[in-house]
Amino acid sequence: MTTVTLETAQRELPSLIQEVLLGKRLLITLDRSPVAELVPAAKPKSRPVFGSAKGLIGMGDNFDEPLEDFTDYLS
């Protein structure tokens, strides 16, 4: 992680943002104490599209038939 002073960050913000766009993280300090961190923003998650799995999921022909393990309980 790169460390820069607040004064440098104010003066060179556009170039620092370019570094962050490349995936770097920057720590901004004031009087040698950390005060802020400049990190890449998280990309928004894509929302699922309704019906996008149509045709990918199927049920067996015997889905509604009783399970063999439960035949004793059904009589």
VEXDRENMAR-119990 format. One record per residue (C-alpha): residue number from 1; x, y, z. Coordinates in Angstrom, 1 decimal, decimal comma, m for minus. Example, Ala and Ser with C-alpha at 12.3 -4.5 7.8 and 13.67 -1.06 7.14 Angstrom:
<atoms>
nr_xx_yy_zz
1_12,3_m4,5_7,8
2_13,7_m1,1_7,1
</atoms>
This chain:
<atoms>
nr_xx_yy_zz
1_0,0_0,0_0,0
2_1,4_3,4_m0,9
3_1,4_6,2_1,7
4_1,0_9,8_0,7
5_0,6_13,0_2,7
6_m2,6_15,0_2,7
7_m0,9_17,8_0,9
8_0,4_15,5_m1,8
9_m3,1_13,9_m2,2
10_m4,7_17,4_m2,6
11_m2,1_18,4_m5,2
12_m2,0_15,1_m7,2
13_m5,5_13,7_m6,7
14_m6,1_13,0_m10,5
15_m2,9_10,9_m10,8
16_m3,6_9,1_m7,5
17_m7,1_8,2_m8,8
18_m5,5_6,7_m11,9
19_m3,4_4,5_m9,6
20_m6,5_3,4_m7,7
21_m8,2_2,5_m11,0
22_m5,3_0,1_m11,6
23_m6,1_m1,6_m8,3
24_m3,7_0,1_m5,9
25_m4,7_1,2_m2,4
26_m3,4_4,5_m1,0
27_m3,1_5,6_2,6
28_m3,4_9,3_3,2
29_m1,6_10,7_6,3
30_m1,7_14,0_8,2
31_1,2_14,7_10,5
32_2,4_11,0_9,9
33_m1,0_9,7_11,2
34_m3,3_7,8_8,9
35_m6,5_9,7_8,2
36_m8,0_8,1_5,1
37_m7,6_5,3_2,7
38_m8,3_5,6_m1,0
39_m9,4_2,2_m2,4
40_m11,0_1,0_m5,6
41_m14,8_1,1_m5,4
42_m16,6_m2,3_m5,5
43_m18,4_m3,0_m8,7
44_m22,1_m3,4_m8,3
45_m23,4_m6,9_m8,4
46_m25,5_m7,8_m11,4
47_m29,1_m8,6_m10,6
48_m30,5_m11,9_m11,7
49_m32,7_m11,8_m14,7
50_m36,2_m13,3_m14,1
51_m36,6_m16,5_m16,2
52_m32,9_m16,8_m17,2
53_m32,8_m20,4_m16,0
54_m35,8_m21,4_m18,1
55_m35,2_m24,8_m19,7
56_m32,2_m25,6_m17,5
57_m34,0_m27,3_m14,7
58_m36,2_m30,3_m15,0
59_m38,1_m32,8_m12,9
60_m38,2_m36,5_m13,2
61_m41,4_m38,2_m14,4
62_m41,8_m40,0_m11,0
63_m41,5_m36,8_m8,9
64_m45,0_m37,1_m7,4
65_m44,7_m40,9_m6,7
66_m44,2_m41,9_m3,0
67_m40,6_m42,8_m2,0
68_m39,8_m46,4_m1,4
69_m38,5_m45,6_2,1
70_m41,9_m44,4_3,2
71_m44,2_m47,2_1,9
72_m44,6_m48,6_5,4
73_m45,9_m45,3_6,7
74_m48,4_m44,9_3,8
75_m50,5_m48,0_4,4
</atoms>
